[in-house]
């Protein structure tokens, strides 16, 4: 079982930057995708970005060009660099691990963009 712990959330002003981290207990064996999702109050959870075992990345069009997903190959940790943040409802950002061994979620970290 892969355990995921997110960190780095907080309050940031519009136009500011924030970097989220997701520390996994391990990278899954075999092919896998690590992803970030977010969920605002009253809304469905949505995909933000993901990175595959081979480093291929995909982004939600609403964040492309502003967010960057990356990973540390030396340790099982992925990051989400968020720039030019827009004012929006508070959202909880979740880390997800999808692999042949299972589908796992972290507990989430709160992000609020407000002046």
Secondary structure, DSSP 8 states (H G I E B T S, - for coil): ---EEEE--EEE-TT--EEEEEEES---SSSEEEEEEEEETTS--EEEEEEETT--EEE-TTTBTTEEEEEETTTTEEEEEE-S---EEEEEEEEEEEETTEEEE---EEEEE--
